Amino acid sequence: MGHGPATKWKEDKSSAYKARLGVWMFFGYVIIYVGFILINVLNPKLMSTKIWTLNLALVYGWGLIIFALILAMIYNHMCTKAEKRFNEEKEDK
């Protein structure tokens, strides 16, 4: 009993840009995450270093989570702008 899609979807002319942006952001995050892993593997005692009242492991871990959320917000903002720019630009022609 399929009723079909609720909305009509058009071609997304910004999909290549969004994919490229997502890949670059992913690799940027991976580099920072690999730093976390390398510290844990090569010098785990460094993670017990105190930063304020917390240890480096906790600060770095929460930093990774917050960084991921910030990247997601930047990605959303940039993709929204790109969708407006590319899709409106093509429709005008």
N, C-alpha and C positions, 0 to 999 in steps of 0.2 A: 504494500500500500504506500508506495513512494509518491510524494507530492511534488518532488523536485526541489530545487534550491529556493531559499527564502528571498534571496536577492540575485540580481543579475550581475555576474562578475565579468569585467572586461579584462583585456590583456594588461598585465602590469609591465610597463615599459621600463621600470626602474629595477627590475629583479636582478639584472646583472650587477648593477651598482651595489645593491643591498647584499648580494652574495659575496662580492669582493670585500666590502666593508666588514662583514661578519667574519670572513676568514682572517683578515688582518687583525681584528680585535681578538679573535681566538688565539692567534699566535702570540700576540702581545701578552695575553693572560698566561699562556703556557710558559713563556719565558720567566715570568715572575713566580709562577707555581713551581717550576723546576728549581729555582733558587731556594725555595722552601724545602724541597725534597733533598737537594744537595747538602744543605746545612744539616739536615737530620741524618743523612747518611755519612757524611765526611767528618762532621764535628758536632755530634749531638749535645755535648756539654754546653755549646754556645747557646742553645735554645733555653738554657736555664738562666741566662743573663737577665738581670732585673732591669726593666724599663718602667719607671715610676714604681708602682707597687706590683706590677705584673711581670711575668717572664716573657721572653722574646717569642716563644712558641705561641702563646696566647695572643699577643699583639699581632704577630705575623698572620696567624690563622684568621683572626677577625678582620685584619686588613685585607686578606684575600676575599673574604665574603663581601665586605663593603666595596672593594674595588670591582667585583663582579656586578654588584647592583648599580654602581655608577656607570660601568660600561653598558649595561642594559638600558639605562636611561638615555645615555648618549646615542646608542644605536637606535632607539625608538625615535628620538628627536631628529636625527640625521635621515633616517628612512622616511619619516613623515614629510620632511622638507623635500627629499628626492622624489617621492611619489607625486607631490604637488607640482614640482618643477618639470619632471619628465612627462607625466601624463597630460598636464595642461599644455605643455609645449608642443606635443605631438598632435593634440586635438585642434590647436589653432591653425595648423598648416593644412 
